[in-house]
Amino acid sequence: MSKKNINTISLKKSGPAATETSLSIAEQTAAFLKSGGAIDEIPSGVSGQISLGEKARLAREEREAKEKALQNENAEDS
């Protein structure tokens, strides 16, 4: 029989059982729908993450819009 190492800590969190959590989620979902909320179904494979290319495009558009606004402001001052 092996001895238990008293210097070892448990990283396992003590929380509600999975069944309690599932029940809680089901109750919250039911309350949300009853209050008029709607759930959108997201197709499989779709991510909420913006790709690097999309981030670059959005940053470029924002920079161009700021430059255009600055040019318009300078044109009004002339």
Residue pairs with C-beta under 8 A, 6 or more apart in sequence:
15 21
16 24
29 39
32 39
33 39
50 58
